[in-house]
């Protein structure tokens, strides 16, 4: 595809995303990999709704600005995905409301922020990983994305927004939209005990459409086996197993109170805490060497 056409496409998709309220103000950025190893990137402080094809930042293979306006400060998010996903031809980053909201929920699994709710989510996004919160511009966020080793085409930055790669610009845009719509569905159904796709249905999709999902058994399949309240000893044992496995768990609450004390005094926090502990026990069960 010619560079002229790509410049126009970035503007066209950018406007479409902006006009549908998928990224407000001057938030969000788009990049496309070029045949010569360089990139076209949306400029800093530019609204995706009002991009100019002639002002697009043109970077060389080393990320140096060759022409156009200065690039978005979020270039490192994009390069981290390109470096680890060699098939990526484009990256889209938005501050889309439902995805950002999802990133702040206590129960989400950092290796699968959404359950397999619809076939299209599985097909377009696979699984989405969560990267912890970092101050804007902190280079550590790119390291965190690289830490995922290219296993995820879609990544959600906590309290910030999604970063999604695709083989083409269109694929990256559509996957970002799918993630946003699925996050919206999740929020609509939260607490209503919805039926998600079964492991068999997911297996069928991966087989028929040749999908490669990261090794990860989603909590849905295991949660059914967990019932009742964990004892203090169970919580401690779970924490210990996770520590030994070197796995960081952001679910662990900032509380020194023993579980039983905590549970007695604060019924709302209790249900939230039970969800956290449940996740922890499940993760520990999976981390445990067999
Ligand atoms: Zn951002």
Boltz pocket constraint, residues with backbone or C-beta under 6 A from the ligand:
constraints:
  - pocket:
      binder: B
      contacts: [[A, 27], [A, 28], [A, 74], [A, 93], [A, 94], [A, 95], [A, 160], [A, 161]]
      max_distance: 6.0
